[in-house]
Every structure is written in C-alpha cells, then in structure tokens.
Amino acid sequence: MPSAEEIRQRIEAALPGATADVEDWTGGGDHFRATIVAPQFAGLGRIAQHRLVYDVFGAEVGGPIHALSLKTSTP
C-alpha cells in the first residue's frame, strides 16, 4: 500500500507545478484525503480536475487505495 507521502510525490510528479497535501484519513493506510492546487486545473470543471488526479493511480483507486477524497483548485 502506498503511503500518504508516496501519493503526494506521485501527484506532484504527474502534475508539474502542483502542490499536494495528502493525509491518511483513517490511519489504516488505504483511505486518503488530498488537497491539490495545480495550474492544470484551470478552465476544467471539478469532475475533470478529479479525473486528472485519479488517472495518476489508475486501478489502484478502489484497490490498494480504497478511497481517495479530493479537494482541487487552481493557484
């Protein structure tokens, strides 16, 4: 299972210029909450913004990453 730090690093690597704050929501290592600020979100609706992030993890969401709650915004 990935750690909150690994998830943060992967988001920031996939979305250059983004900053992500990720926490293990329940302490069990499979439910995470992330706040992400990224220039790539400009002009996109909330669903499209979230898809950009979920695409970083593919099938891991719903598997090793059981839940990933997102709050997204532009700089």
Biotite code that builds the C-alpha atoms (Angstrom):
import biotite.structure as struc

atoms = struc.array([
    struc.Atom([0.000, 0.000, 0.000], chain_id="A", res_id=1, res_name="MET", atom_name="CA", element="C"),
    struc.Atom([1.314, 3.455, -0.797], chain_id="A", res_id=2, res_name="PRO", atom_name="CA", element="C"),
    struc.Atom([1.911, 5.976, 1.960], chain_id="A", res_id=3, res_name="SER", atom_name="CA", element="C"),
    struc.Atom([0.482, 9.492, 2.049], chain_id="A", res_id=4, res_name="ALA", atom_name="CA", element="C"),
    struc.Atom([3.956, 10.794, 1.152], chain_id="A", res_id=5, res_name="GLU", atom_name="CA", element="C"),
    struc.Atom([4.205, 8.470, -1.867], chain_id="A", res_id=6, res_name="GLU", atom_name="CA", element="C"),
    struc.Atom([0.784, 9.608, -3.072], chain_id="A", res_id=7, res_name="ILE", atom_name="CA", element="C"),
    struc.Atom([1.835, 13.256, -2.686], chain_id="A", res_id=8, res_name="ARG", atom_name="CA", element="C"),
    struc.Atom([5.034, 12.665, -4.633], chain_id="A", res_id=9, res_name="GLN", atom_name="CA", element="C"),
    struc.Atom([3.216, 10.874, -7.456], chain_id="A", res_id=10, res_name="ARG", atom_name="CA", element="C"),
    struc.Atom([0.620, 13.637, -7.808], chain_id="A", res_id=11, res_name="ILE", atom_name="CA", element="C"),
    struc.Atom([3.256, 16.366, -7.853], chain_id="A", res_id=12, res_name="GLU", atom_name="CA", element="C"),
    struc.Atom([5.378, 14.433, -10.369], chain_id="A", res_id=13, res_name="ALA", atom_name="CA", element="C"),
    struc.Atom([2.407, 13.839, -12.689], chain_id="A", res_id=14, res_name="ALA", atom_name="CA", element="C"),
    struc.Atom([1.158, 17.438, -12.486], chain_id="A", res_id=15, res_name="LEU", atom_name="CA", element="C"),
    struc.Atom([4.235, 19.703, -12.741], chain_id="A", res_id=16, res_name="PRO", atom_name="CA", element="C"),
    struc.Atom([3.835, 22.843, -10.679], chain_id="A", res_id=17, res_name="GLY", atom_name="CA", element="C"),
    struc.Atom([1.192, 21.258, -8.449], chain_id="A", res_id=18, res_name="ALA", atom_name="CA", element="C"),
    struc.Atom([1.298, 21.180, -4.682], chain_id="A", res_id=19, res_name="THR", atom_name="CA", element="C"),
    struc.Atom([-0.452, 18.388, -2.840], chain_id="A", res_id=20, res_name="ALA", atom_name="CA", element="C"),
    struc.Atom([-1.215, 17.890, 0.833], chain_id="A", res_id=21, res_name="ASP", atom_name="CA", element="C"),
    struc.Atom([-2.134, 14.260, 1.470], chain_id="A", res_id=22, res_name="VAL", atom_name="CA", element="C"),
    struc.Atom([-3.163, 12.663, 4.734], chain_id="A", res_id=23, res_name="GLU", atom_name="CA", element="C"),
    struc.Atom([-4.008, 9.128, 5.757], chain_id="A", res_id=24, res_name="ASP", atom_name="CA", element="C"),
    struc.Atom([-7.625, 9.832, 6.643], chain_id="A", res_id=25, res_name="TRP", atom_name="CA", element="C"),
    struc.Atom([-8.299, 6.835, 8.890], chain_id="A", res_id=26, res_name="THR", atom_name="CA", element="C"),
    struc.Atom([-4.790, 5.713, 9.835], chain_id="A", res_id=27, res_name="GLY", atom_name="CA", element="C"),
    struc.Atom([-5.277, 2.374, 8.103], chain_id="A", res_id=28, res_name="GLY", atom_name="CA", element="C"),
    struc.Atom([-3.160, 3.141, 5.031], chain_id="A", res_id=29, res_name="GLY", atom_name="CA", element="C"),
    struc.Atom([-5.943, 2.798, 2.476], chain_id="A", res_id=30, res_name="ASP", atom_name="CA", element="C"),
    struc.Atom([-8.189, 5.881, 2.892], chain_id="A", res_id=31, res_name="HIS", atom_name="CA", element="C"),
    struc.Atom([-6.605, 9.188, 1.933], chain_id="A", res_id=32, res_name="PHE", atom_name="CA", element="C"),
    struc.Atom([-7.643, 12.819, 1.720], chain_id="A", res_id=33, res_name="ARG", atom_name="CA", element="C"),
    struc.Atom([-5.769, 15.158, -0.642], chain_id="A", res_id=34, res_name="ALA", atom_name="CA", element="C"),
    struc.Atom([-5.872, 18.891, -1.240], chain_id="A", res_id=35, res_name="THR", atom_name="CA", element="C"),
    struc.Atom([-4.263, 19.733, -4.570], chain_id="A", res_id=36, res_name="ILE", atom_name="CA", element="C"),
    struc.Atom([-3.515, 23.088, -6.155], chain_id="A", res_id=37, res_name="VAL", atom_name="CA", element="C"),
    struc.Atom([-2.442, 22.777, -9.799], chain_id="A", res_id=38, res_name="ALA", atom_name="CA", element="C"),
    struc.Atom([-2.261, 25.062, -12.821], chain_id="A", res_id=39, res_name="PRO", atom_name="CA", element="C"),
    struc.Atom([-3.521, 22.154, -14.962], chain_id="A", res_id=40, res_name="GLN", atom_name="CA", element="C"),
    struc.Atom([-6.949, 22.549, -13.342], chain_id="A", res_id=41, res_name="PHE", atom_name="CA", element="C"),
    struc.Atom([-7.530, 25.981, -14.913], chain_id="A", res_id=42, res_name="ALA", atom_name="CA", element="C"),
    struc.Atom([-10.654, 26.005, -17.062], chain_id="A", res_id=43, res_name="GLY", atom_name="CA", element="C"),
    struc.Atom([-11.694, 22.490, -16.021], chain_id="A", res_id=44, res_name="LEU", atom_name="CA", element="C"),
    struc.Atom([-14.795, 21.521, -14.079], chain_id="A", res_id=45, res_name="GLY", atom_name="CA", element="C"),
    struc.Atom([-14.473, 19.680, -10.792], chain_id="A", res_id=46, res_name="ARG", atom_name="CA", element="C"),
    struc.Atom([-15.040, 16.242, -12.351], chain_id="A", res_id=47, res_name="ILE", atom_name="CA", element="C"),
    struc.Atom([-12.342, 16.806, -14.987], chain_id="A", res_id=48, res_name="ALA", atom_name="CA", element="C"),
    struc.Atom([-9.946, 18.033, -12.289], chain_id="A", res_id=49, res_name="GLN", atom_name="CA", element="C"),
    struc.Atom([-10.537, 14.911, -10.226], chain_id="A", res_id=50, res_name="HIS", atom_name="CA", element="C"),
    struc.Atom([-10.104, 12.669, -13.269], chain_id="A", res_id=51, res_name="ARG", atom_name="CA", element="C"),
    struc.Atom([-6.635, 14.164, -13.852], chain_id="A", res_id=52, res_name="LEU", atom_name="CA", element="C"),
    struc.Atom([-5.660, 13.060, -10.355], chain_id="A", res_id=53, res_name="VAL", atom_name="CA", element="C"),
    struc.Atom([-7.372, 9.656, -10.438], chain_id="A", res_id=54, res_name="TYR", atom_name="CA", element="C"),
    struc.Atom([-5.636, 8.907, -13.761], chain_id="A", res_id=55, res_name="ASP", atom_name="CA", element="C"),
    struc.Atom([-2.307, 9.086, -11.909], chain_id="A", res_id=56, res_name="VAL", atom_name="CA", element="C"),
    struc.Atom([-3.301, 5.993, -9.919], chain_id="A", res_id=57, res_name="PHE", atom_name="CA", element="C"),
    struc.Atom([-5.428, 4.027, -12.384], chain_id="A", res_id=58, res_name="GLY", atom_name="CA", element="C"),
    struc.Atom([-6.660, 0.732, -10.945], chain_id="A", res_id=59, res_name="ALA", atom_name="CA", element="C"),
    struc.Atom([-5.007, 1.401, -7.574], chain_id="A", res_id=60, res_name="GLU", atom_name="CA", element="C"),
    struc.Atom([-8.045, 3.512, -6.646], chain_id="A", res_id=61, res_name="VAL", atom_name="CA", element="C"),
    struc.Atom([-10.583, 1.014, -5.387], chain_id="A", res_id=62, res_name="GLY", atom_name="CA", element="C"),
    struc.Atom([-7.765, -1.480, -4.764], chain_id="A", res_id=63, res_name="GLY", atom_name="CA", element="C"),
    struc.Atom([-4.739, -0.694, -2.564], chain_id="A", res_id=64, res_name="PRO", atom_name="CA", element="C"),
    struc.Atom([-6.016, 2.893, -2.355], chain_id="A", res_id=65, res_name="ILE", atom_name="CA", element="C"),
    struc.Atom([-9.517, 2.087, -1.199], chain_id="A", res_id=66, res_name="HIS", atom_name="CA", element="C"),
    struc.Atom([-10.609, 5.733, -1.065], chain_id="A", res_id=67, res_name="ALA", atom_name="CA", element="C"),
    struc.Atom([-9.063, 8.989, -2.217], chain_id="A", res_id=68, res_name="LEU", atom_name="CA", element="C"),
    struc.Atom([-11.049, 12.095, -1.303], chain_id="A", res_id=69, res_name="SER", atom_name="CA", element="C"),
    struc.Atom([-10.020, 15.160, -3.333], chain_id="A", res_id=70, res_name="LEU", atom_name="CA", element="C"),
    struc.Atom([-10.262, 18.907, -2.952], chain_id="A", res_id=71, res_name="LYS", atom_name="CA", element="C"),
    struc.Atom([-8.841, 20.609, -6.041], chain_id="A", res_id=72, res_name="THR", atom_name="CA", element="C"),
    struc.Atom([-8.212, 24.216, -7.006], chain_id="A", res_id=73, res_name="SER", atom_name="CA", element="C"),
    struc.Atom([-6.090, 26.430, -9.221], chain_id="A", res_id=74, res_name="THR", atom_name="CA", element="C"),
    struc.Atom([-3.266, 28.637, -7.916], chain_id="A", res_id=75, res_name="PRO", atom_name="CA", element="C"),
])
